[in-house]
Amino acid sequence: MAFKQLWFWKPKQLTDRWAEVHAFSTEEFERPSIVVSDNRPTESDVIWFGSIDENQNLFINWNDNDVMNITPPLWYVVKEVDKPYPNGPPIPMIFVYALHGDDYPSGTIVMEQDLIKRKFIGRSERVGFVQWFRQDSKIQQIFVEEKWRRRRVTLALFGVADLVIVAGGYGPFLNGGDITTSDGETLRAAWSGSRRVNPRIGSVDI
């Protein structure tokens, strides 16, 4: 997978919920880090940037050949959960679900609570999801349905997760790598030397 180390430019607030964010992969700033400035701090090409659609939904605009023309058209749902397991303790978590279908334009990021308020009933197919702990942004699970694998869906999910975290002020940067699968090893290698990588404590064979 073509994971990249990124830094982020955050020039302004777009709505009460979301800020404008642009992602770059150059070594001009620490990766990851956030540069807050009215003026664009680089001449480098952007990897992706966030904007707002006419309904105030967040939107990811890709400029990355590792995603464009490889990843299927996807839209996304952000779900916030205070208690992910009915009989378990309260553990705030965030989910980003990737969906394929024409309910929303590709790139649209919708909050689940907004869908519930609209009594939304969709026809899109769930493609995969990424899940992380709200407090420290540690990755808990990544999953892609088998028929959609090898289409850079995980890469797209990570981009959306980064955008949601930085644009919405959802805490630290996405991180992991302490317990890994084979795919996790690929991610760990891509993030090598970054503070996104946690000290290893184990691995899982799947």
Secondary structure, 3 states (H helix, E strand, C coil): CCCCCCEEEECCECCCCCECCEEECCCCCCCCCEEECCCCCCCCCCCEEEEECCCCCEEEEECCCCCCCCCCCCEEEEEEECCCCCCCCCCCEEEEEEEECCCCCCCEEEEHHHHHHCCCCCCCEEEEEEEEECCCCEEEEEEECHHHCCCCHHHHHHHHHHHHHHHHCCCCCCEECCEECHHHHHHHHHCCCCCCECCCCEECCC
